[in-house]
Amino acid sequence: SPTSAKKKRSKQAPAPAHDDAIKKPPFRGGTGGGGGLYGGGRRSLSQTQQQYQFQSSVFTMEEILKATSNFSPALKIGQGGFGAVYKGVLPDGTVVAVKRAKQRMQNPHVDVEFRSEVKIMARIEHQSLVRFYGYLEHGEERVVVIEHVPNGTLREHLDRRHGRFLELAARLDVAIDVAHAVTYLHMYSDHPIIHRDIKSSNILLTASLRAKVADFGFARLGAGGLGHGEDGGGGARHVSTQVKGTAGYLDPEYLKTCQLTDRSDVYSFGVLLVEMVSGRRPIEPKREMKERLTARWAMRKLVEGKAAEEVLDPCLLRTGATATAVEAVLELAFRCMGPVRDERPSMDDCCRALWAVRKTYRDTVSAMAAAADAFSDRASSSSASTGTTGDFCPM
C-alpha cells in the first residue's frame, strides 16, 4: 500500500540534494591516499564521511582502454541500442562489462540515455540488479562500467542458445528475482524508479540461473507518491514524459496518454510472464494473424481453458503440477496487463503471488516424486518375491 511504501522508504537515507549529480555509494575498498579503485590522486573520504556521503566512481580513458585492451573486438560480448558491450578486467581482477555508447551522429539521444543510466544506477543496490562500478564521460566517449553477468540473457535461454532449456522451476525462480528487483525500484530505493524497459533481453542470468535486471537507459525517477489508489499525500501519481520502451512490452495506457506510472512496469512484467511460460516472443510476425500478438493469443487460450495444452512451451514436460502452475502464472499476467492501470497489481503483489505459485509447484512435484518412489519400492519388492526382473516399461 502507499502508506507502507512511504514507511519503508522513510528508513532509507535522504535523496541527494541535486538530482543531476552523478553519484555512487562509497566503494567498499581499502582506504588510503589513492582512493577509488585505481589510486592515482583520487580524493578519498574518511570512514565517518563514507557512512553518510556518496563518492563518484569516474574512470579515465586510459583505465578503460587498459581494461578492454583498447576495445578489442575479441572482447566484444554484445551490441544493443545504447552501443557495444565489452568484457573488461579491472586492476584488482574484477571482471566487468564495459558499455560503450554510440557516437552522437548514430544516436542523438546518447547523452540523455547515458546520464539517465548513470544517475539511476548510482542510486541502487540489490542482488537482482546488475551492480554499477562507474562511468567515463570524455569528449565524445560515454562509457558505463557494470557487473559482468556471464550466462547470457533470458531471451537467449528461452531460444535454447546456451545448450539447454530452462525448466519450469528455473523460470519461476527467474520471474521471482525480476519481481523482487522491480519491487525494490518502485518501493525501497530512496526515490521511486520506473525501469520502462522490462523485457527478456534486459534480464541477465548468472551461472546458477539467477536473474539480474539490466539496462537503465530508459529509466525515470517516478512521482514521489507512486502507489495504488492514492496520490501519496497530495503529489502527482504519474510522470508526463515522452514514450520510451520496446514494442510488445509497452503499456497501452502509457502509449496513449504519455503518463508514466509504476503500473507501466507491471504491464511489461505481465508480457514477460507470458513469454517465459510460452517461450514465444511478444510479437511473432511469422505466425498466422491470430497468434502474432503472443499475450493476446495466450489470454484467449486461458479463457478457453486450453492454456496448459496450447500455450505452454513445447520444451516443458506436461504434468498436472506444470498445468496448475502455468494457469496460475497466466492468470497473474492477465491481471498485470489489465487495460486500466489502477486495477493492475503492484510488483509487491506479483512477488507474493509468484511465491505462492512456486511453493505449490514444489510441493506438488515433491509429493509426486515421493509417490513414484513408494511405487518403485513396492514394485521392487514384488519382483523380488516372484523372481521377475521389474522392467515394467520397455525401452
N, C-alpha and C positions, 0 to 999 in steps of 0.2 A: 504494500500500500504506500501512498505518497508519504504518510506520516512516518512509517517505519523507515522508508528510504531516507528521509531527512535526518532521522535519528542516527542511522548508520553512517551517513555522510558527515555528520557533525563530529564524529570521532576522528576524522581524518585531519591532517594538517591543513591550515587555511590555504586557499589558492594563491599563487603568486600575484603580486600587485599588478603586473603588466602582462597581459595575455600574449603580447608579441615577443616577449623574451623567450629565447630558446634555452631551456634549462633541463637539467637531469639530476636525479638523486645522486648524492655523493658516491663516488666509486669506492667499492669496498676493497681497496688495495692498501698497500703499505703507505705510511706517512713518510715525510722527508722532503728535502728541498726541491726535488724534481717535480713531484705532484703528478697526478693523472696516470695514464698507462705507460707513458714513454719517458718521463723526465724532460730534460731539455728546457728548463726555465718556466714551466707552467706553475702558476701560483697555487700553493696548497692551502687547505683550511685546517685549523686546529680541530681536535676531536670534538670539542664543545660546539664549534661552528658547524661541523659536519652533521651534527644531530638535528640542526634546525634550519640549515640553508641548503640550497641546491648548487651544484657545480657543473658547469658546461663541460662536455667532452668534445673538444674540437680537434680534429686531426689535421695534420699538414699534408700537402700534396706529396711530399717526399715519403711520408709514412704510408699513405695509401698506395703509392706506386710500389713501394717495397713489399707491402703485404700481398699485393696481387701480381707481383712480377711484371710491373708495367702493363697491367690489364691484359695479361697473356690470354690469347684465345683458348689455350689449353685449360685455363681455369674458369672459363665461362660456363656457368651452370644453368642459366635461364635468360629469358627475354620476355618483357611484358610491356604494358602501356607506358610505364614510367621510364623504362630503359633496360639496360643489360644488368645481369647479376653475376658476380664473380665470387669464387671461393677465395678466401684470403686467410693469412695466418699472422696474428699479432706477435710482437716480440716475446710475450710471455707464453707463447704456444697456443693461445686460444684460437680456435678455428671460427671464422666469421663469414657472413655473407655481405658482400660489398655491392650495394645498388648504385649504379652509375646512371644518372638521369640523361635523357636525350638532350641534345642541344636545343636552344630556343627556336631555331629555324624549323626543327622537326616537331616540336611541341611547344606552342606559345604559352601554355599554362604550366610549364615546368616549375617556375618559381613558386606559384601558388600551391601546387601539389607537394613540392619539396618542403616548404615551410610548414604546411599543414601536417605532413607526416612527422616531421621532427618535433614540432610543438606537442602533438598528441602523444607520441611515443615517449617523450621525456617525462610525461606526467604519470605513466602507468607502469605497473609491475605485477604480473600474475603468471602462474606456472603454465597457463594455457594461452598466453600471448607471447609472441616472439620477443626476445629481450633486445633492448636498444643499447648500443655501445657508444655511438657518437656520430658525427657528421663532418662534412667538409663543404665549405662554400668558398670557392676560389675562382675568380674570373668567370668563365662560362661553365666551370665544373660544379656539379651538385651531386654529392655522394652521401649516402646513408649507410652506416655500418650496423648490422644487426646480427643476432644469433643465427648460426648456420644449423639448419634442421635437415639432416642428410637423406631422409627416406622419401622424398618426393611429395607431391600434393595428393589430396584426397581424390581429385578427379583422375589422376594417373592410376591410382589404385582401383578405382571403380572401372577403369578401362583395362585393368589387368596388365599394365605396362611394367610391373615390377615382379612378374613371375608367379604371383599367387593372387587369389581374390580375397576380399575381406569377408570373413564370416559375419553372421548377423550380430553375434555378441560383440565383436570388434566395432561394428558400425554403431551399435548402441553406445559403446564407450566414447567413440568419437563425437557423436551427437551431444552427449552429456558434457564432454570437455568444451565444445563450442558454446553450448548454452551457459556454462559457468563463466566462460571468458566474456561473453556479451553481457551477461548479468552484471559482472564486475564493471564493465564500461558504463552501463546505464545507472548503476546504483551505488557503487562503492569507490569509484575514483573521486578525486576532490571536486570534480565538476562533471555532470553527465556528459558522456561522449557517445555519439552516434556513428557507427562504423560506415554505413552507407554502401558497403560493397561486400556483404557476406555472400560468399559463393565457394564452390568446391575447390577451385583453383587457388583460392586465397587461404586454404587450410592446409598446413604442412603437417606431416606425420613423422614422429620420431621412430627410432629403430624398434621400440616396443609398442608401436602403433597408437601412441597417444597424440592428441591433436594440439596444434598451436595456431592461433589465428594470426594472420599477417596482413600486410599491405594497408597502411592507414593514409594513403594519398588522398582519398575522398572523405576521410573522417571529419566530423564537425563537432564542436562543442555545442551541446544541446541547450535548450532553455533550462534555467535553474529549477523550474517547477515541474520537470518531467515526471509524469506519473499517470495513474489510471483514474479518470473521473474527477480530478481536481486540478487547480492551477498552481498548487504548491504554495499558496499564500499570496495570491494576487499577481504573480508573474505570468508571462506568456507561456503557454504549454507547447508551442511549436517555434521552429526557426524558419523564416521565409528565406529560401535560397534557390539558386539555380539547380536544376535537377542533375544529379550525378548518380552513376551506378551502372549496372550491367543488364542488358536486355534479358528478359526472362525472370530476373530476380526482383525487378523494380516494383515497388508498392504502387498500384494504380492510383490511389488517392493522392500520394505524393506527386506522381506524374501529372495529375490533373490540377492540383492546387499550388504546387511548389512549396507546400508547408510540410516541413520535416519534423517528425517526432520519433521517439524510440520505437514506436509500433511499426515504423517502416523497416527497421532491422528485423522485427518479429515476422513480418511478411516474408522477407528474404529467407529467414530461417525456415519457415514453412515450406518454401520451394526446395530448400536444401534437404529437408527431411524426405520429401517425395523422391528427390534424386538419389538419396542414399538407399532407400528401400527398393527402388526400381532399377537403379543402375543407369537410367537414361538421363541425358542432358535436359535442361529445362525446355529448350527448343530443339526439336528433331525435324529439320526441314525435309529430310529424305523419306519420312514416313507418310502414310496417307493422311489426308487433311484432318480427320477427326482425332489423330494421335500426335499431331505436331506439337501442340502445347501440352507438355507432359503432365503438369499439375492438373489442368482441367480434365484431361483424359483419366488420370488416376482417381480424381474425386468422383467422376461419373461411375467408374468401376466400383468404387467403395459404396456408393448409393445403391448400385445394382447387386451388391453382395458378392462381387467377383474379385475383390482386391487381392486375396491371398493366391488365387489361381492365375490371375492375368497380370497383375501389377508387379508382383514380387520378382526381383532379379532372377533370371533363369539359372544363374550360377549357385543360388542358395538352395539348400535342401528344404523340401516342403514337408513340414511336420505340423502337428497340432500346435506345438509351442510357437513355431515360427508364424503360423497363420494368425494366432491371437496377438502376438507382438506387432506384426505388420499392420493389422487392422487398428490397433491402439495408436501406433505412430501416425498412421494416415488420418485418423480422427483428430489428433493434435495438430497435424499440418493443416487440416481443413479449418480449424479454429484460427490458426495463425494467419491464414490467408483470407480471413473474413473481409467482406467489402467495406465494412465500417470499422475504422481503426480502433475506436474506443471499445469495441466489443472483442478485440483480439486479446489473448492472454499476455501478461508481461513475460519477460525472459525468465524471471524467477519462477513463475508458474510453470513454464516449459521445463525448467530443471526438475521441479518436483514431479511432474507428470512422467518424464523420461526415467527418473529414478524408480518410480513405481513399475513402469513397463519392464525395465531391466531386472528388477527383483522378481517379478512374476515369471519372466522368461527363464531366469537362472533356476528358480525353484522348480519350475516345471521340467526343465531339462534334467536337473538332478534327480527328480522323482522318477523320470522315465529311465534314466541310467541305472538307478537302484533296482527298479522293477526288472530291467533287462538282465542285470547281474544275478538277481534271485532266480529268474527263469533259467539262466545258463547253468547255475549251480544245481538246480533240480534236474535239468536235462543230463548233466554230467553224472549225477548220482544214479539216475535211471539207466543210462547207458552202461555204467559200470556193473550194475546188478544184472543186466540182461546180456552183457557181452557185446553190445553194439558199439559202433565207432563214434556215435554222437554227431555225425555230419548230416545235419538236417537240410542245409541249403546247398545244393550242388553249385559249383563254380562254373 
